[in-house]
């Protein structure tokens, strides 16, 4: 029985060492992982928000957890409201959880916008450009796809 416990303990110990090594490798090489998956990351963020997003440089930093710094961020507006970006920020800082990153998921715990410009527009019918963010049924260009719904035109700033 003692021998069986030693074998099981050894196997568990080796498995833990392998996991720690993999996590350490991913943690140290996070910038290269982000660079290799840049287009995929931006596509996933665009799909989650329901609008196209542009970004300059994306860098990871280590400190109290994993931080991601994105420069030159532009989130497109609903095409029915404006051709100008809905949100534009010089820098965006994200704090994310490490373990979900290993499963190709991003769980944001903190989001900070530096020098943001946010354009909120209300149409003549009272609909706001905020209403189509991350809605199911809104395409990446911002056009509504509800049956019989036509895009509104002529928005007025608040």
FIZA-955502 format. One record per residue (C-alpha): residue number from 1; residue in one letter; y, x, z. Coordinates in steps of 0.5 Angstrom, whole numbers, plus 500, padded with zeros to 3 digits. Layout:
# residues N
@loro=NUM; voti=A; yy=Y; xx=X; zz=Z
...
***
This chain:
# residues 158
@loro=1; voti=X; yy=500; xx=500; zz=500
@loro=2; voti=X; yy=505; xx=506; zz=502
@loro=3; voti=X; yy=503; xx=509; zz=495
@loro=4; voti=X; yy=505; xx=503; zz=491
@loro=5; voti=X; yy=512; xx=502; zz=495
@loro=6; voti=X; yy=513; xx=509; zz=493
@loro=7; voti=X; yy=512; xx=508; zz=486
@loro=8; voti=X; yy=516; xx=501; zz=486
@loro=9; voti=X; yy=521; xx=505; zz=489
@loro=10; voti=X; yy=521; xx=510; zz=484
@loro=11; voti=X; yy=521; xx=506; zz=478
@loro=12; voti=X; yy=527; xx=502; zz=481
@loro=13; voti=X; yy=531; xx=508; zz=483
@loro=14; voti=X; yy=530; xx=511; zz=476
@loro=15; voti=X; yy=532; xx=504; zz=473
@loro=16; voti=X; yy=539; xx=504; zz=477
@loro=17; voti=X; yy=540; xx=511; zz=475
@loro=18; voti=X; yy=539; xx=509; zz=468
@loro=19; voti=X; yy=544; xx=503; zz=469
@loro=20; voti=X; yy=549; xx=508; zz=472
@loro=21; voti=X; yy=549; xx=513; zz=467
@loro=22; voti=X; yy=550; xx=508; zz=461
@loro=23; voti=X; yy=556; xx=504; zz=465
@loro=24; voti=X; yy=559; xx=511; zz=466
@loro=25; voti=X; yy=558; xx=513; zz=459
@loro=26; voti=X; yy=561; xx=506; zz=457
@loro=27; voti=X; yy=567; xx=507; zz=462
@loro=28; voti=X; yy=569; xx=514; zz=460
@loro=29; voti=X; yy=568; xx=512; zz=452
@loro=30; voti=X; yy=572; xx=506; zz=453
@loro=31; voti=X; yy=577; xx=508; zz=448
@loro=32; voti=X; yy=572; xx=510; zz=442
@loro=33; voti=X; yy=569; xx=503; zz=443
@loro=34; voti=X; yy=575; xx=499; zz=443
@loro=35; voti=X; yy=577; xx=503; zz=437
@loro=36; voti=X; yy=571; xx=502; zz=433
@loro=37; voti=X; yy=571; xx=494; zz=435
@loro=38; voti=X; yy=578; xx=493; zz=434
@loro=39; voti=X; yy=578; xx=488; zz=428
@loro=40; voti=X; yy=572; xx=484; zz=432
@loro=41; voti=X; yy=577; xx=484; zz=438
@loro=42; voti=X; yy=583; xx=482; zz=434
@loro=43; voti=X; yy=578; xx=476; zz=431
@loro=44; voti=X; yy=575; xx=474; zz=437
@loro=45; voti=X; yy=582; xx=473; zz=440
@loro=46; voti=X; yy=585; xx=470; zz=434
@loro=47; voti=X; yy=579; xx=465; zz=434
@loro=48; voti=X; yy=580; xx=464; zz=442
@loro=49; voti=X; yy=587; xx=462; zz=441
@loro=50; voti=X; yy=587; xx=459; zz=434
@loro=51; voti=X; yy=592; xx=463; zz=431
@loro=52; voti=X; yy=592; xx=470; zz=428
@loro=53; voti=X; yy=594; xx=475; zz=432
@loro=54; voti=X; yy=597; xx=482; zz=430
@loro=55; voti=X; yy=597; xx=488; zz=435
@loro=56; voti=X; yy=599; xx=496; zz=434
@loro=57; voti=X; yy=595; xx=501; zz=438
@loro=58; voti=X; yy=590; xx=499; zz=443
@loro=59; voti=X; yy=588; xx=503; zz=449
@loro=60; voti=X; yy=584; xx=503; zz=455
@loro=61; voti=X; yy=586; xx=506; zz=462
@loro=62; voti=X; yy=582; xx=507; zz=468
@loro=63; voti=X; yy=585; xx=506; zz=475
@loro=64; voti=X; yy=583; xx=500; zz=479
@loro=65; voti=X; yy=579; xx=497; zz=474
@loro=66; voti=X; yy=579; xx=497; zz=467
@loro=67; voti=X; yy=586; xx=496; zz=464
@loro=68; voti=X; yy=588; xx=495; zz=456
@loro=69; voti=X; yy=595; xx=496; zz=454
@loro=70; voti=X; yy=596; xx=493; zz=447
@loro=71; voti=X; yy=603; xx=495; zz=443
@loro=72; voti=X; yy=607; xx=491; zz=438
@loro=73; voti=X; yy=603; xx=484; zz=439
@loro=74; voti=X; yy=605; xx=478; zz=435
@loro=75; voti=X; yy=602; xx=471; zz=436
@loro=76; voti=X; yy=603; xx=467; zz=430
@loro=77; voti=X; yy=606; xx=460; zz=430
@loro=78; voti=X; yy=603; xx=454; zz=428
@loro=79; voti=X; yy=605; xx=454; zz=420
@loro=80; voti=X; yy=608; xx=447; zz=421
@loro=81; voti=X; yy=613; xx=449; zz=425
@loro=82; voti=X; yy=615; xx=456; zz=423
@loro=83; voti=X; yy=613; xx=462; zz=420
@loro=84; voti=X; yy=616; xx=467; zz=425
@loro=85; voti=X; yy=611; xx=469; zz=431
@loro=86; voti=X; yy=610; xx=464; zz=437
@loro=87; voti=X; yy=610; xx=470; zz=442
@loro=88; voti=X; yy=612; xx=477; zz=440
@loro=89; voti=X; yy=612; xx=483; zz=446
@loro=90; voti=X; yy=613; xx=490; zz=446
@loro=91; voti=X; yy=607; xx=491; zz=450
@loro=92; voti=X; yy=601; xx=487; zz=453
@loro=93; voti=X; yy=597; xx=490; zz=459
@loro=94; voti=X; yy=591; xx=487; zz=461
@loro=95; voti=X; yy=586; xx=488; zz=467
@loro=96; voti=X; yy=579; xx=486; zz=465
@loro=97; voti=X; yy=572; xx=486; zz=469
@loro=98; voti=X; yy=568; xx=492; zz=467
@loro=99; voti=X; yy=561; xx=489; zz=467
@loro=100; voti=X; yy=562; xx=483; zz=462
@loro=101; voti=X; yy=565; xx=489; zz=457
@loro=102; voti=X; yy=558; xx=492; zz=457
@loro=103; voti=X; yy=555; xx=485; zz=455
@loro=104; voti=X; yy=561; xx=485; zz=449
@loro=105; voti=X; yy=565; xx=480; zz=453
@loro=106; voti=X; yy=572; xx=480; zz=456
@loro=107; voti=X; yy=574; xx=477; zz=462
@loro=108; voti=X; yy=581; xx=478; zz=463
@loro=109; voti=X; yy=584; xx=478; zz=471
@loro=110; voti=X; yy=591; xx=479; zz=469
@loro=111; voti=X; yy=596; xx=479; zz=463
@loro=112; voti=X; yy=603; xx=482; zz=463
@loro=113; voti=X; yy=607; xx=481; zz=457
@loro=114; voti=X; yy=613; xx=487; zz=457
@loro=115; voti=X; yy=619; xx=484; zz=453
@loro=116; voti=X; yy=616; xx=478; zz=451
@loro=117; voti=X; yy=620; xx=473; zz=446
@loro=118; voti=X; yy=617; xx=466; zz=446
@loro=119; voti=X; yy=619; xx=461; zz=441
@loro=120; voti=X; yy=618; xx=454; zz=443
@loro=121; voti=X; yy=619; xx=449; zz=438
@loro=122; voti=X; yy=619; xx=441; zz=438
@loro=123; voti=X; yy=619; xx=437; zz=432
@loro=124; voti=X; yy=623; xx=431; zz=431
@loro=125; voti=X; yy=617; xx=427; zz=433
@loro=126; voti=X; yy=617; xx=430; zz=439
@loro=127; voti=X; yy=610; xx=434; zz=438
@loro=128; voti=X; yy=611; xx=442; zz=440
@loro=129; voti=X; yy=608; xx=448; zz=437
@loro=130; voti=X; yy=605; xx=449; zz=444
@loro=131; voti=X; yy=600; xx=443; zz=442
@loro=132; voti=X; yy=596; xx=447; zz=437
@loro=133; voti=X; yy=594; xx=453; zz=441
@loro=134; voti=X; yy=587; xx=454; zz=442
@loro=135; voti=X; yy=585; xx=447; zz=440
@loro=136; voti=X; yy=579; xx=445; zz=437
@loro=137; voti=X; yy=580; xx=443; zz=430
@loro=138; voti=X; yy=586; xx=447; zz=429
@loro=139; voti=X; yy=585; xx=452; zz=424
@loro=140; voti=X; yy=587; xx=460; zz=424
@loro=141; voti=X; yy=593; xx=458; zz=420
@loro=142; voti=X; yy=595; xx=453; zz=425
@loro=143; voti=X; yy=594; xx=446; zz=420
@loro=144; voti=X; yy=591; xx=440; zz=424
@loro=145; voti=X; yy=585; xx=438; zz=421
@loro=146; voti=X; yy=584; xx=431; zz=425
@loro=147; voti=X; yy=583; xx=426; zz=420
@loro=148; voti=X; yy=589; xx=423; zz=417
@loro=149; voti=X; yy=594; xx=428; zz=420
@loro=150; voti=X; yy=599; xx=431; zz=416
@loro=151; voti=X; yy=602; xx=437; zz=418
@loro=152; voti=X; yy=609; xx=436; zz=421
@loro=153; voti=X; yy=615; xx=439; zz=418
@loro=154; voti=X; yy=622; xx=440; zz=420
@loro=155; voti=X; yy=622; xx=443; zz=427
@loro=156; voti=X; yy=628; xx=444; zz=432
@loro=157; voti=X; yy=628; xx=449; zz=437
@loro=158; voti=X; yy=629; xx=447; zz=444
***
